[in-house]
Amino acid sequence: MRSSHFSSVDDVQSNEIAAETEAKYGDGYQWTALSVTTVGALLASIQGSALLIALPNIMAELHASFFSIMWILLGYLLILTVLTPIVGRLADMWGRKRLYNSGFIVFTIGSLISGLAQPQFHGTDLILGRVVQGLGAALLVTNSTVIVTDAFRKGDVGLGLGVNQIAGAAGFLIGPVVGGLLTEWSWRWVFLFNVPIGLFGVIWGIWRLREPVRPLEHQHIDWFGCVTLALGLAGILLALSMLAFPMLPIPVTVAILVIGIVSLVLFVAIEPFIKEPIVQLRLFRSRLFALANLSGLLNGVARGAVLFLLIFFLQGPYGKDPLTTGLMLAPFGLAFMAIGPVSGRLSDHIGSRLLAPIGLVISSIGLLGLTTIDQSTPFWELTLFMALMGGGSGFFVSPNTNAIM
């Protein structure tokens, strides 16, 4: 009864926000907002998949160690993960439009730093550029879904999220091809390619994006929550990465893990007593909210790890060049792009309870099939498994995100 009451109140508030937005900015603003967030989704997704294609060439030209290559990936992911909840809180205080547009600027600067990396630094300057990109991505990713949710009325949110998901899938689909083409010329253009897209996103966002929800006034930053959450997430993620790829002495890795765990325990213990917390932990009392976030985490871990390994498998044992590898990954992105909007629209009408589990089952079948491949596996079989994984993820992501929002 309690969660039902909250749900009905949230539904009314969602419709009021969308109605006020339409009245103030004119009917159709939701599509304008969606177009702006689509540019951000394309920017982030193209970069991610294009970079993976270019990693072997980057390693060779910059004389970078495997340690540096791992940090080119980890630096970005750590910053993105740690800052996402903090940026979400800052967006409530300072405005989503302002932070989202700042994300374009920061991501573009990070791309320039990365694209101009020099061999004498052995990848250190590229790691710095990726960290800056991670900050920009946190500003974009955190605000993108909320901007779409604010702009669409209740009952149409799934459609908006599904279309936004097309952009992410299209970016992933285009990314390996773009990365393969650009890497044939120079891996640097994998990063420099982002600059015109980022500049267009800044101009388009400043011109067209609005602030339908008034930023909170007289609010304060929860510095205790920021520090403990950042230390906790960074410590645990860093320690797990060091265990998977040993780069530090074991005692140091264990110490980092302990710091991370203690910081998260302090965060969970004290945050409920903070007047203006960085994260409202009471939200996790909702079983739907908690399980939907957990499912999203597990699905992301499975999908991201497999795609990373597939790229090295196709360029290694399977013996393909970067461009061919990018083209061979197309079945995943195509299936993801085809199914996402359909499942998003369905979730507006029948909810996520049925759709999300179906998507996870389909993904699991594809993942199970990929455990059987080797260098002699025919491409049609790889295509089938990748399409199942991509289609299942597309079936899952939009309904799951709709349920969370």
LUMLOMI-609658 format. One record per residue (C-alpha): residue number from 1; chain; y, x, z. Coordinates in Angstrom, 1 decimal. Layout:
BEGIN
REC, NUM, A, Y, X, Z
...
END
This chain:
BEGIN
REC, 1, A, 0.0, 0.0, 0.0
REC, 2, A, 2.3, 2.8, 0.9
REC, 3, A, 1.8, 4.8, -2.3
REC, 4, A, 2.0, 1.6, -4.3
REC, 5, A, 5.4, 0.9, -2.8
REC, 6, A, 6.6, 4.4, -3.5
REC, 7, A, 5.3, 4.1, -7.1
REC, 8, A, 7.2, 0.9, -7.7
REC, 9, A, 10.4, 2.3, -6.2
REC, 10, A, 10.0, 5.4, -8.4
REC, 11, A, 9.4, 3.3, -11.5
REC, 12, A, 12.6, 1.3, -10.8
REC, 13, A, 14.6, 4.5, -10.3
REC, 14, A, 13.2, 6.0, -13.5
REC, 15, A, 14.2, 3.0, -15.5
REC, 16, A, 17.6, 3.0, -13.9
REC, 17, A, 18.2, 6.6, -14.9
REC, 18, A, 17.1, 6.0, -18.5
REC, 19, A, 19.2, 2.8, -18.7
REC, 20, A, 22.3, 4.6, -17.4
REC, 21, A, 21.7, 7.4, -19.8
REC, 22, A, 21.5, 5.0, -22.8
REC, 23, A, 24.6, 3.1, -21.6
REC, 24, A, 26.6, 6.3, -21.2
REC, 25, A, 25.5, 8.4, -24.2
REC, 26, A, 24.3, 5.7, -26.6
REC, 27, A, 20.9, 4.4, -27.5
REC, 28, A, 18.7, 7.2, -28.9
REC, 29, A, 19.8, 9.9, -26.5
REC, 30, A, 16.1, 10.3, -25.4
REC, 31, A, 15.3, 11.7, -28.9
REC, 32, A, 18.3, 14.0, -28.7
REC, 33, A, 17.1, 15.3, -25.3
REC, 34, A, 13.6, 15.7, -26.8
REC, 35, A, 14.9, 17.7, -29.7
REC, 36, A, 16.5, 20.2, -27.4
REC, 37, A, 13.5, 20.6, -25.2
REC, 38, A, 11.4, 21.0, -28.3
REC, 39, A, 13.3, 24.1, -29.3
REC, 40, A, 12.6, 25.6, -25.9
REC, 41, A, 8.9, 24.7, -26.1
REC, 42, A, 8.7, 26.3, -29.6
REC, 43, A, 10.4, 29.4, -28.3
REC, 44, A, 8.1, 30.0, -25.4
REC, 45, A, 4.8, 29.0, -27.1
REC, 46, A, 5.5, 31.0, -30.3
REC, 47, A, 6.3, 34.1, -28.2
REC, 48, A, 3.2, 33.8, -26.1
REC, 49, A, 0.6, 33.6, -28.9
REC, 50, A, 2.4, 36.0, -31.2
REC, 51, A, 2.6, 38.7, -28.6
REC, 52, A, -1.1, 38.6, -27.9
REC, 53, A, -1.7, 39.4, -31.6
REC, 54, A, 0.7, 42.3, -31.5
REC, 55, A, -0.7, 44.0, -28.2
REC, 56, A, -3.0, 46.5, -29.9
REC, 57, A, -0.1, 47.7, -32.2
REC, 58, A, 2.3, 47.9, -29.2
REC, 59, A, -0.2, 50.0, -27.3
REC, 60, A, -0.5, 52.5, -30.1
REC, 61, A, 3.2, 52.8, -31.1
REC, 62, A, 4.6, 53.1, -27.6
REC, 63, A, 1.8, 55.3, -26.4
REC, 64, A, 1.4, 52.8, -23.5
REC, 65, A, -1.5, 52.9, -21.1
REC, 66, A, -3.7, 49.9, -20.4
REC, 67, A, -1.8, 49.7, -17.1
REC, 68, A, 1.5, 49.2, -19.0
REC, 69, A, -0.1, 46.7, -21.4
REC, 70, A, -1.3, 44.6, -18.5
REC, 71, A, 2.1, 44.6, -16.9
REC, 72, A, 3.7, 43.5, -20.2
REC, 73, A, 1.7, 40.3, -19.6
REC, 74, A, 1.6, 40.2, -15.8
REC, 75, A, 5.4, 40.9, -15.3
REC, 76, A, 6.3, 37.8, -17.4
REC, 77, A, 3.6, 35.6, -15.7
REC, 78, A, 4.5, 36.6, -12.2
REC, 79, A, 8.2, 36.0, -12.6
REC, 80, A, 7.5, 32.6, -14.3
REC, 81, A, 5.1, 31.5, -11.6
REC, 82, A, 7.1, 32.6, -8.6
REC, 83, A, 10.5, 31.3, -9.8
REC, 84, A, 9.3, 27.9, -11.2
REC, 85, A, 9.5, 26.0, -7.8
REC, 86, A, 12.7, 27.8, -6.9
REC, 87, A, 14.4, 26.9, -10.2
REC, 88, A, 13.3, 23.3, -9.7
REC, 89, A, 15.2, 23.1, -6.5
REC, 90, A, 18.3, 24.9, -7.9
REC, 91, A, 18.2, 22.4, -10.8
REC, 92, A, 18.5, 19.5, -8.4
REC, 93, A, 21.5, 21.2, -6.8
REC, 94, A, 23.3, 22.7, -9.9
REC, 95, A, 22.2, 20.5, -12.8
REC, 96, A, 19.3, 20.6, -15.2
REC, 97, A, 21.4, 21.0, -18.3
REC, 98, A, 23.2, 24.1, -17.0
REC, 99, A, 20.1, 25.9, -15.9
REC, 100, A, 18.1, 24.9, -19.1
REC, 101, A, 20.9, 26.3, -21.4
REC, 102, A, 21.0, 29.4, -19.2
REC, 103, A, 17.3, 29.8, -19.9
REC, 104, A, 17.9, 30.1, -23.6
REC, 105, A, 20.5, 32.9, -23.0
REC, 106, A, 18.3, 34.8, -20.6
REC, 107, A, 15.2, 34.5, -22.8
REC, 108, A, 17.2, 35.8, -25.8
REC, 109, A, 18.5, 38.8, -23.8
REC, 110, A, 14.9, 39.6, -22.7
REC, 111, A, 13.7, 39.4, -26.3
REC, 112, A, 16.4, 41.9, -27.4
REC, 113, A, 15.4, 44.3, -24.6
REC, 114, A, 11.7, 44.0, -25.5
REC, 115, A, 12.3, 44.4, -29.3
REC, 116, A, 14.3, 47.6, -28.8
REC, 117, A, 11.7, 49.3, -26.5
REC, 118, A, 11.4, 53.0, -27.2
REC, 119, A, 8.2, 55.2, -27.2
REC, 120, A, 9.6, 57.8, -24.7
REC, 121, A, 9.5, 55.2, -22.0
REC, 122, A, 5.8, 54.4, -22.6
REC, 123, A, 6.3, 50.6, -22.3
REC, 124, A, 8.5, 50.6, -19.1
REC, 125, A, 11.5, 49.1, -20.9
REC, 126, A, 9.3, 46.6, -22.6
REC, 127, A, 8.0, 45.5, -19.2
REC, 128, A, 11.6, 45.1, -18.1
REC, 129, A, 12.3, 42.9, -21.1
REC, 130, A, 9.3, 40.8, -20.4
REC, 131, A, 10.5, 40.3, -16.8
REC, 132, A, 13.8, 39.0, -18.1
REC, 133, A, 12.0, 36.8, -20.5
REC, 134, A, 10.0, 35.4, -17.6
REC, 135, A, 13.2, 34.5, -15.8
REC, 136, A, 14.4, 32.7, -19.0
REC, 137, A, 11.1, 30.9, -19.4
REC, 138, A, 11.2, 29.7, -15.8
REC, 139, A, 14.6, 28.1, -16.4
REC, 140, A, 13.3, 26.5, -19.6
REC, 141, A, 9.9, 25.4, -18.6
REC, 142, A, 10.9, 24.0, -15.2
REC, 143, A, 13.6, 21.8, -16.6
REC, 144, A, 12.1, 20.8, -19.9
REC, 145, A, 9.6, 18.1, -18.6
REC, 146, A, 12.2, 16.7, -16.1
REC, 147, A, 14.8, 16.4, -18.9
REC, 148, A, 12.3, 14.4, -21.0
REC, 149, A, 11.3, 12.3, -18.1
REC, 150, A, 14.9, 11.4, -17.2
REC, 151, A, 15.7, 10.5, -20.8
REC, 152, A, 12.8, 8.1, -21.4
REC, 153, A, 12.3, 4.8, -19.8
REC, 154, A, 9.2, 4.2, -17.7
REC, 155, A, 6.4, 3.2, -20.1
REC, 156, A, 7.6, 5.6, -22.8
REC, 157, A, 7.5, 8.8, -20.8
REC, 158, A, 4.0, 9.6, -22.0
REC, 159, A, 5.2, 9.4, -25.6
REC, 160, A, 8.0, 11.8, -25.0
REC, 161, A, 5.8, 14.2, -23.2
REC, 162, A, 3.2, 14.0, -25.9
REC, 163, A, 5.8, 14.7, -28.6
REC, 164, A, 7.1, 17.6, -26.6
REC, 165, A, 3.5, 18.8, -26.3
REC, 166, A, 3.3, 18.8, -30.1
REC, 167, A, 6.0, 21.5, -30.1
REC, 168, A, 4.1, 23.6, -27.7
REC, 169, A, 0.9, 23.2, -29.7
REC, 170, A, 2.8, 23.8, -33.0
REC, 171, A, 4.3, 27.0, -31.5
REC, 172, A, 0.9, 28.2, -30.4
REC, 173, A, -0.5, 27.4, -33.8
REC, 174, A, 2.4, 29.1, -35.7
REC, 175, A, 2.6, 32.0, -33.2
REC, 176, A, -0.5, 33.9, -34.2
REC, 177, A, 0.3, 33.6, -37.9
REC, 178, A, 3.9, 34.6, -37.3
REC, 179, A, 2.7, 37.4, -35.0
REC, 180, A, 0.2, 38.6, -37.6
REC, 181, A, 2.8, 38.6, -40.4
REC, 182, A, 5.5, 40.3, -38.3
REC, 183, A, 3.1, 42.9, -36.9
REC, 184, A, 2.2, 43.9, -40.4
REC, 185, A, 5.8, 44.9, -40.7
REC, 186, A, 6.6, 45.9, -37.1
REC, 187, A, 5.6, 44.5, -33.8
REC, 188, A, 9.3, 44.6, -32.7
REC, 189, A, 10.0, 41.6, -34.8
REC, 190, A, 7.7, 39.5, -32.6
REC, 191, A, 10.5, 39.7, -30.1
REC, 192, A, 13.5, 39.9, -32.3
REC, 193, A, 12.3, 36.8, -34.1
REC, 194, A, 13.2, 34.9, -30.9
REC, 195, A, 16.9, 35.9, -31.1
REC, 196, A, 18.1, 33.4, -33.8
REC, 197, A, 15.9, 30.6, -32.2
REC, 198, A, 17.4, 31.3, -28.8
REC, 199, A, 21.0, 31.3, -30.1
REC, 200, A, 20.4, 28.0, -31.9
REC, 201, A, 18.9, 26.5, -28.7
REC, 202, A, 22.0, 27.5, -26.7
REC, 203, A, 24.4, 26.0, -29.2
REC, 204, A, 22.3, 22.8, -29.7
REC, 205, A, 21.8, 22.4, -25.9
REC, 206, A, 25.5, 22.8, -25.0
REC, 207, A, 26.5, 20.5, -27.8
REC, 208, A, 23.9, 17.7, -27.4
REC, 209, A, 22.3, 17.8, -24.0
REC, 210, A, 23.7, 15.7, -21.2
REC, 211, A, 23.3, 15.6, -17.4
REC, 212, A, 22.0, 12.0, -16.8
REC, 213, A, 21.2, 12.7, -13.1
REC, 214, A, 24.1, 13.7, -10.9
REC, 215, A, 23.4, 17.1, -9.1
REC, 216, A, 22.9, 16.8, -5.4
REC, 217, A, 26.1, 17.5, -3.3
REC, 218, A, 26.4, 19.4, -0.1
REC, 219, A, 23.0, 20.9, -0.4
REC, 220, A, 21.8, 24.3, 0.8
REC, 221, A, 19.3, 26.8, -0.5
REC, 222, A, 16.2, 27.1, 1.7
REC, 223, A, 16.1, 30.9, 1.8
REC, 224, A, 13.2, 31.0, 4.1
REC, 225, A, 11.1, 28.9, 1.7
REC, 226, A, 12.3, 31.0, -1.3
REC, 227, A, 11.3, 34.3, 0.2
REC, 228, A, 8.0, 33.3, 1.7
REC, 229, A, 6.9, 31.3, -1.4
REC, 230, A, 7.9, 34.2, -3.7
REC, 231, A, 6.1, 36.8, -1.5
REC, 232, A, 3.1, 34.6, -1.1
REC, 233, A, 2.6, 33.8, -4.8
REC, 234, A, 3.5, 37.3, -6.0
REC, 235, A, 1.3, 38.9, -3.4
REC, 236, A, -1.8, 36.8, -4.2
REC, 237, A, -1.4, 36.9, -8.0
REC, 238, A, -0.7, 40.6, -8.0
REC, 239, A, -3.7, 41.4, -5.7
REC, 240, A, -6.1, 39.3, -7.8
REC, 241, A, -4.8, 41.1, -10.9
REC, 242, A, -5.3, 44.5, -9.3
REC, 243, A, -8.9, 43.5, -8.3
REC, 244, A, -9.7, 42.5, -11.8
REC, 245, A, -8.1, 45.6, -13.3
REC, 246, A, -8.1, 48.3, -10.6
REC, 247, A, -4.8, 50.2, -10.9
REC, 248, A, -4.1, 50.8, -7.2
REC, 249, A, -6.1, 52.1, -4.3
REC, 250, A, -8.2, 49.3, -2.7
REC, 251, A, -6.4, 49.6, 0.7
REC, 252, A, -3.1, 49.0, -1.0
REC, 253, A, -4.5, 46.0, -3.0
REC, 254, A, -5.9, 44.5, 0.2
REC, 255, A, -2.5, 45.0, 2.0
REC, 256, A, -0.7, 43.2, -0.8
REC, 257, A, -3.2, 40.3, -0.6
REC, 258, A, -2.8, 40.0, 3.2
REC, 259, A, 1.0, 40.0, 2.8
REC, 260, A, 0.7, 37.2, 0.2
REC, 261, A, -1.7, 35.1, 2.3
REC, 262, A, 0.4, 35.5, 5.5
REC, 263, A, 3.6, 34.6, 3.6
REC, 264, A, 2.0, 31.4, 2.2
REC, 265, A, 0.7, 30.4, 5.6
REC, 266, A, 4.2, 30.8, 7.1
REC, 267, A, 5.6, 28.8, 4.2
REC, 268, A, 3.1, 25.9, 4.7
REC, 269, A, 3.5, 26.0, 8.5
REC, 270, A, 7.3, 26.0, 8.7
REC, 271, A, 8.5, 24.3, 5.5
REC, 272, A, 7.9, 20.7, 6.7
REC, 273, A, 10.5, 21.4, 9.5
REC, 274, A, 13.2, 22.6, 7.1
REC, 275, A, 15.9, 20.0, 6.5
REC, 276, A, 16.3, 20.8, 2.8
REC, 277, A, 13.0, 22.5, 1.8
REC, 278, A, 12.4, 24.3, -1.5
REC, 279, A, 9.2, 22.2, -2.0
REC, 280, A, 8.5, 18.8, -0.5
REC, 281, A, 5.0, 19.4, 0.8
REC, 282, A, 4.7, 15.7, 1.7
REC, 283, A, 4.2, 15.0, -2.0
REC, 284, A, 0.8, 16.6, -1.7
REC, 285, A, -0.2, 13.8, 0.6
REC, 286, A, -0.5, 11.7, -2.5
REC, 287, A, -4.1, 12.3, -3.8
REC, 288, A, -3.0, 11.6, -7.3
REC, 289, A, -0.3, 14.2, -7.2
REC, 290, A, -2.4, 16.8, -5.5
REC, 291, A, -5.5, 16.4, -7.7
REC, 292, A, -3.4, 16.2, -10.9
REC, 293, A, -1.7, 19.5, -10.1
REC, 294, A, -5.1, 21.1, -9.2
REC, 295, A, -6.6, 19.9, -12.4
REC, 296, A, -3.7, 21.3, -14.4
REC, 297, A, -4.1, 24.6, -12.7
REC, 298, A, -7.8, 24.9, -13.4
REC, 299, A, -7.4, 23.8, -17.0
REC, 300, A, -4.6, 26.3, -17.6
REC, 301, A, -6.7, 29.1, -16.1
REC, 302, A, -9.7, 28.3, -18.3
REC, 303, A, -7.7, 27.9, -21.5
REC, 304, A, -5.5, 30.9, -21.0
REC, 305, A, -8.3, 33.3, -20.1
REC, 306, A, -10.4, 32.3, -23.1
REC, 307, A, -7.6, 32.5, -25.6
REC, 308, A, -6.7, 36.0, -24.4
REC, 309, A, -10.3, 37.2, -24.8
REC, 310, A, -10.7, 35.4, -28.2
REC, 311, A, -7.9, 37.5, -29.7
REC, 312, A, -9.4, 40.8, -28.6
REC, 313, A, -12.9, 39.6, -29.7
REC, 314, A, -11.6, 38.6, -33.2
REC, 315, A, -9.8, 41.9, -33.7
REC, 316, A, -12.6, 43.9, -32.1
REC, 317, A, -16.3, 43.0, -32.6
REC, 318, A, -15.5, 40.3, -35.2
REC, 319, A, -13.5, 42.9, -37.2
REC, 320, A, -10.5, 40.9, -38.3
REC, 321, A, -6.9, 42.1, -38.8
REC, 322, A, -4.0, 40.5, -36.9
REC, 323, A, -2.9, 38.1, -39.6
REC, 324, A, -6.5, 36.8, -40.1
REC, 325, A, -7.0, 36.5, -36.4
REC, 326, A, -3.9, 34.3, -36.2
REC, 327, A, -5.2, 32.1, -38.9
REC, 328, A, -8.6, 31.9, -37.3
REC, 329, A, -7.1, 30.5, -34.1
REC, 330, A, -5.6, 27.6, -36.0
REC, 331, A, -8.4, 25.1, -35.1
REC, 332, A, -7.4, 25.2, -31.4
REC, 333, A, -3.7, 24.5, -32.1
REC, 334, A, -4.4, 21.8, -34.7
REC, 335, A, -6.7, 19.9, -32.5
REC, 336, A, -4.3, 20.2, -29.5
REC, 337, A, -1.4, 19.0, -31.7
REC, 338, A, -3.3, 16.1, -33.2
REC, 339, A, -4.6, 14.7, -30.0
REC, 340, A, -1.7, 15.3, -27.6
REC, 341, A, 0.8, 12.6, -28.7
REC, 342, A, -2.0, 10.0, -29.0
REC, 343, A, -3.3, 10.6, -25.5
REC, 344, A, 0.3, 10.7, -24.2
REC, 345, A, 1.0, 7.3, -25.7
REC, 346, A, -2.3, 5.9, -24.4
REC, 347, A, -1.5, 7.1, -20.9
REC, 348, A, 1.7, 4.9, -21.0
REC, 349, A, -0.6, 1.8, -21.3
REC, 350, A, -3.8, 2.6, -19.5
REC, 351, A, -2.9, 5.4, -17.2
REC, 352, A, -4.4, 8.9, -16.7
REC, 353, A, -7.4, 8.1, -14.5
REC, 354, A, -9.8, 7.7, -17.5
REC, 355, A, -8.1, 9.9, -20.1
REC, 356, A, -7.7, 13.1, -18.1
REC, 357, A, -11.4, 13.4, -17.1
REC, 358, A, -12.5, 12.7, -20.7
REC, 359, A, -10.3, 15.6, -21.9
REC, 360, A, -11.7, 18.0, -19.3
REC, 361, A, -15.3, 17.1, -20.3
REC, 362, A, -14.5, 17.7, -23.9
REC, 363, A, -12.8, 21.1, -23.1
REC, 364, A, -15.8, 22.1, -21.0
REC, 365, A, -18.2, 21.5, -23.9
REC, 366, A, -16.1, 23.7, -26.1
REC, 367, A, -15.8, 26.4, -23.4
REC, 368, A, -19.6, 26.3, -22.8
REC, 369, A, -20.1, 26.8, -26.6
REC, 370, A, -17.9, 29.8, -26.6
REC, 371, A, -20.1, 31.6, -24.0
REC, 372, A, -22.8, 31.9, -26.7
REC, 373, A, -20.7, 33.6, -29.4
REC, 374, A, -21.1, 37.2, -30.7
REC, 375, A, -20.1, 39.2, -33.8
REC, 376, A, -22.8, 37.4, -35.9
REC, 377, A, -21.6, 33.9, -35.0
REC, 378, A, -20.5, 32.0, -38.2
REC, 379, A, -16.9, 31.0, -38.3
REC, 380, A, -17.7, 27.3, -38.6
REC, 381, A, -19.3, 27.4, -35.2
REC, 382, A, -16.3, 29.2, -33.7
REC, 383, A, -14.1, 26.5, -35.3
REC, 384, A, -16.1, 23.7, -33.7
REC, 385, A, -15.9, 25.2, -30.2
REC, 386, A, -12.2, 26.0, -30.5
REC, 387, A, -11.4, 22.5, -31.8
REC, 388, A, -13.3, 21.0, -28.9
REC, 389, A, -11.4, 23.1, -26.4
REC, 390, A, -8.1, 22.4, -28.0
REC, 391, A, -8.7, 18.7, -28.5
REC, 392, A, -9.9, 18.3, -25.0
REC, 393, A, -6.8, 20.1, -23.6
REC, 394, A, -4.6, 17.8, -25.8
REC, 395, A, -6.4, 14.8, -24.4
REC, 396, A, -5.9, 16.0, -20.9
REC, 397, A, -2.4, 17.5, -20.7
REC, 398, A, -0.1, 14.6, -21.6
REC, 399, A, -1.8, 12.0, -19.3
REC, 400, A, -2.0, 14.5, -16.5
REC, 401, A, 1.6, 15.5, -16.8
REC, 402, A, 2.6, 11.8, -17.1
REC, 403, A, 0.8, 11.1, -13.8
REC, 404, A, 2.5, 14.0, -12.0
REC, 405, A, 5.9, 13.0, -13.2
END
